[in-house]
Amino acid sequence: MLFFQGNSYNGTNFQEIWDSLSPISPYGKRHKKSVKALVNKKVLENEYRLTNELLKMIIDNPKEMLFLSDLLVCSKDVVPLVNKAYKGLVLEEEEFFNLKSWLLLLEDIKHISDKVGIDKLKEFKLEKMNDCLSLISPGNQGPSFYLVDSLSEELARLRMESHNIKTQLFNHLANLKKQIEKKLDVKFNVEDKIKVSKFDVELVDLLREQEDLFYYGESYSHIEFKLKQDSFVIDLKHRADFINSKMEKEEYLVREMLTKQLTPFIPKILQNCKRIGRLDWTLIKAYYAKETQGLPPEINETDLISIKNGRNPILENVLLKKNKVITPLNIEILEGVAVITGPNMGGKSVALKTIGLLVALAQHGLLVPCTYMTFRPRKFLFYSQNDGQSIYNGLSTFGWEIRDIKKALAYRNKKGLYLIDELARGTNPLEGGALALSIANYLNGSNSISVMTTHFEELVNKDFRQLRIVGLSNLSKLELRRALKGRTGLEIVEKLMDYNLEDMNEMGLPKEGVMIAALMGLPKEIIDFAENIIESGRRKEDG
């Protein structure tokens, strides 16, 4: 239950990706709700294996797999009606129809699954339900459903009697209408009415005199008459009502019998529903892996997280729309604290988000967008980003940040992953640096993995693993002068910035802020003045 702590669920972009993974069947949607972060190696590796197997099938059998998805879209949720039957409540005829439709759909899904090899994966293997189909709809393998006569002799007898009554009634009324039509030279319309013009006074008077007819209604131009029900018709209708009532009772008894006979099939039905749900969810993961070129990560026992060419799909899509290419993440981190420094706009926060995202995806059984990843599943993921203050509870940015970290620090020895972005930058530099160093020291003695981005000099020391964004550090003065002679602004900064991570051999924070400000187009006199201040500070340090 520890897994997502702090702002990690949405701060790492996990929520956006998770919400985009939408199963297409009610069973898949139900399965997704049950999915949690996993820590068991065998369970995770099995999830990767199943997803990878379906990914291969999507690539090898694209048409069949799309047809399978079409079938899943059509599936209705029979779990509520099956649970109703399990409780001993009698199913309605419509519910039997839905169950039959599901059984027929199950046959189609099983046929495709057998064809492409899904049935070889025991987690998705569907059980045949032919006996259940024959039980509720004997002799009728079509898509419709009705309670067939063979289910009850009494029901068959009552239906026959009802049919005979309807036939008698129809014939009697037909004869009466023929007699009147012949006698009066009129015609009954499809609504069994005689409709005559008001201006045909003689015919209207004649119709009014007929004992077998009665006035029904009129419009501004016509008068309508209908056939009266004689005693024979009334008796037949009473008899029909009586028979229909008995038929309803008998149909209920048949539905009650079928519901009871359905009980032994319930475990198999529910098992098939669960397997369809897992298949649907795993298919969604496989299609996502195909879209993002995801690979199954390796699981190790050494607390190492190693990522090669890892990509944040959300950022990647944003950049693609701008015709830009993402810089993949390459990093190795172990127990203890790793510190990432680098210029603003250099990608420190993106690196932090990407680490958290890939670990979260991996622990939810998804294939990861990278060329290689090995990790040991973490008990929790804590992500803290300084992203503004709450106007609702009065906490400042700094207060909000400390509140979340205080909660998370209680779990420091539970083998989690802390990702802390620019800790304490919302307070003054002296106290912020002291707090950041204290928390880093506190985490460094735990069995969790911690990665912190910072601008505080206090964290740049040999007690922690030091990484930095390359940034503009490799940019020569000549390249800078050429760049400044051309266009300035965000675009040129992004073009020149190297977003790759590297180990930092020399202690010290990067001094690239003024360079970025110059590239962004600040006036030259401001840049010159800032450089003079920096140079004066260096002389004092050297002196």
Secondary structure as GFF3:
##gff-version 3
##sequence-region A 1 543
A	DSSP	beta_strand	4	6	.	.	.	ID=ss1
A	DSSP	alpha_helix	8	11	.	.	.	ID=ss2
A	DSSP	alpha_helix	14	20	.	.	.	ID=ss3
A	DSSP	alpha_helix	26	34	.	.	.	ID=ss4
A	DSSP	alpha_helix	41	60	.	.	.	ID=ss5
A	DSSP	alpha_helix	62	74	.	.	.	ID=ss6
A	DSSP	alpha_helix	79	86	.	.	.	ID=ss7
A	DSSP	alpha_helix	93	116	.	.	.	ID=ss8
A	DSSP	three_ten_helix	118	120	.	.	.	ID=ss9
A	DSSP	alpha_helix	130	136	.	.	.	ID=ss10
A	DSSP	three_ten_helix	149	151	.	.	.	ID=ss11
A	DSSP	alpha_helix	153	184	.	.	.	ID=ss12
A	DSSP	beta_strand	193	197	.	.	.	ID=ss13
A	DSSP	alpha_helix	201	208	.	.	.	ID=ss14
A	DSSP	beta_strand	213	218	.	.	.	ID=ss15
A	DSSP	beta_strand	222	227	.	.	.	ID=ss16
A	DSSP	alpha_helix	231	262	.	.	.	ID=ss17
A	DSSP	three_ten_helix	263	265	.	.	.	ID=ss18
A	DSSP	alpha_helix	266	292	.	.	.	ID=ss19
A	DSSP	beta_strand	294	295	.	.	.	ID=ss20
A	DSSP	beta_strand	298	299	.	.	.	ID=ss21
A	DSSP	beta_strand	305	310	.	.	.	ID=ss22
A	DSSP	alpha_helix	313	321	.	.	.	ID=ss23
A	DSSP	beta_strand	329	333	.	.	.	ID=ss24
A	DSSP	beta_strand	336	341	.	.	.	ID=ss25
A	DSSP	alpha_helix	348	363	.	.	.	ID=ss26
A	DSSP	beta_strand	368	369	.	.	.	ID=ss27
A	DSSP	beta_strand	372	375	.	.	.	ID=ss28
A	DSSP	beta_strand	381	385	.	.	.	ID=ss29
A	DSSP	alpha_helix	397	409	.	.	.	ID=ss30
A	DSSP	beta_strand	417	421	.	.	.	ID=ss31
A	DSSP	alpha_helix	429	444	.	.	.	ID=ss32
A	DSSP	beta_strand	449	453	.	.	.	ID=ss33
A	DSSP	three_ten_helix	457	459	.	.	.	ID=ss34
A	DSSP	beta_strand	465	471	.	.	.	ID=ss35
A	DSSP	alpha_helix	477	485	.	.	.	ID=ss36
A	DSSP	alpha_helix	490	496	.	.	.	ID=ss37
A	DSSP	beta_strand	498	503	.	.	.	ID=ss38
A	DSSP	alpha_helix	513	520	.	.	.	ID=ss39
A	DSSP	alpha_helix	524	542	.	.	.	ID=ss40
###
